[in-house]
């Protein structure tokens, strides 16, 4: 398997380059000098146990959260060094699918998808209507334009959120846990949409996900992060053959192994008001 510390073969054409990033949140180290390349026009998956910083990485890419050290270059621009105006301009080229779809509950499907256009552009209403219906058609939900979010299934809500994420034809789209809570049919629909949109629109996709079986069907490249570092990188097939600590446990869903179940804490007995037990975790 490829050395996770080495740059990817096509790093010169990477739309996102992460170099020497260190991040500490609430006194807890999240990233410890990580390097990563996201190749342009491909689907890259970021995987790892809960709490390893996958969503934090997406927030770094969009400039919602700045690292304590290192560079994060998106299309050649170092995000931590950008001015406010330059950062906002960069974000306009990035689509974001939120973990729980994040639809506006008082807006119809149509208005949810139209929201970015109305916020950032002054377009004739007829043009707004045509763009929104085109994106809803792409995700198979043009007929649901007048429905409210409360009337949607989980899979439909995810597709509406995807239509909103691509409404401005981004060059990069970030998916934060896009498969959570989907039934098998909805999951297959979303997987097909991600692959189809990536190929037809020529965009770059970054997925944060736990569901390796789903990721393996569409991802061109995968990273596994743990302990603040990139511990494995390669195609889905290469990742499953990896021998890095925790790889077998993570991809096999095994209950026992090097990935801890308990979040670091004080002595258990002391928390309950009893005398501390020597050697207790």
Secondary structure, DSSP 4 states (H G I P E B T S, - for coil): ---TTSPPTTGGGEEEEEEEEEEEETTEEEEEEEEEEEETTSEEEEE-STTSSHHHHHHHHHTSS--SEEEEEETTEEGGG--HHHHHHHHTTEEEE-TT----TTSBHHHHHHHHHHHH----HHHHHHHHHHHHHHTT-GGGTT-BGGGS-HHHHHHHHHHHHTTT--SEEEEESTTTT--HHHHHHHHHHHHHHHHHH--EEEEE-S-HHHHHHH-SEEEEEETTEEEEEE-HHHHHT--STTHHHHHHT-SSSSS-SSPP-S-HHHHTTSPPPTT--
